[in-house]
Amino acid sequence: MTWSERFKKFWTAFKAAEEKGYDVIGMTMTIALKGEKALVVSLPMQPEFELVPYKGAIFHVKGLSGYSIEFKSDAAGVVTEALVEQPSGVVTATKKAAS
C-alpha cells in the first residue's frame, strides 16, 4: 500500500472522530486537512502546525522538536483519542462528544 493510500484510509477513519475536535487540558484541539496531503493541528491562541507522518498513526509536529501526536482507534478503526507527546510528558486528548 502506498503512502497516499495509507493516508486516505487513515483520513477516512479520522474524519469520524474529528467532527467536534478533542478536549486537551480544557482546550479544544482540532485537526484538519490542508490542501490534499497535509494534516494540521490547532489550539486556541496558538499558530497552526503541520503534522508530518512518522509511522502508523504517529505524526511529528513540524518545526517543534520533541512534539508528536499518536491517534488511537477503536476496534472498528475509528479514531477516538490522541496522545500528545511534548518534552514535559504525554497528555491524552479525548474526542469531544457529539451534541
N, C-alpha and C positions, 0 to 999 in steps of 0.2 A: 504494500500500500504506500503510495507516495505521500509526501508531507502535505500536499494540498488536499488529498483525500482524507487523511487523518484530521486535518484542521476542520474540514467541512463536517465530518462526523462529530467531532468534539463540539463545534459551534451549534449544531442541531440540538444536542443534549443540553448544552449550556444555556441556550435561549430560554428553555422552560424554567430554569432557576433564576434567571436574571430579570424577569419582568418587574419585580419590586426591589431589587437590589439586595444588599447584605447589611446586617447590623454588625458593626465592629466598634466596640467600646463607645456605644451611644451615638455613633455617626452612621450615615448611610454611605456605603461603598458601592459604586456602580462600575460595571464592566460593559464596554460597548465595542462593537466592530467599527473600525475606522477604515474607510476605503474597502478593499476586498480581502485583505490579508492581515490586517493589524488589529490586535485587541488593545484597548486602552483601559486604564483604571483611573477612577477619580474619587476624591473625597472632598467634603466641603472645605473651602479656603485653602485648597492645595492645587498645584498645577496638575494637568492630565499627564500621565506617564504611559508610555508604550510597554506592553508585555511581550517579551521575547521568548518563543518556545525553547524549552530546555530538554525535557524528556517527559513522555506521557502527558499528564495533566499539570506539569510543573512549568511555570513561566518565571523568568527573571524580569525584574523591573529595570528597564533600560536606563542607564545613567546613574543608578543607585547601587553601589556595591553592597552586597550582603542582604539585599531585599529580594524576596521571591513570593509567589503565590502558588499554592497547590490546591487544585479544585478536587473535591471529594464527591463521588457519585454513589447513589443507592444501587440496589440490585438491578433496577430497571435501566441504569445508565444515566439517570437524571442527576445533574449536579445539585447538591443540597447544602454544601458549605465550602468554605475556602480557608485554608491555613495560611496566614500571612506571616512570613518569616522576616524578621528585621534584626539588626545587630543586638538589640536588647532582649530578644526572645521571640516566641511564636504566639500569635493571637488567632483565635478561631472566629471567623466571620460567619454568622449564621444567616441563612436565607430568610428574608422577611416574608411573613405570611401574607397571602393574598387577602385583600379586604373585600 
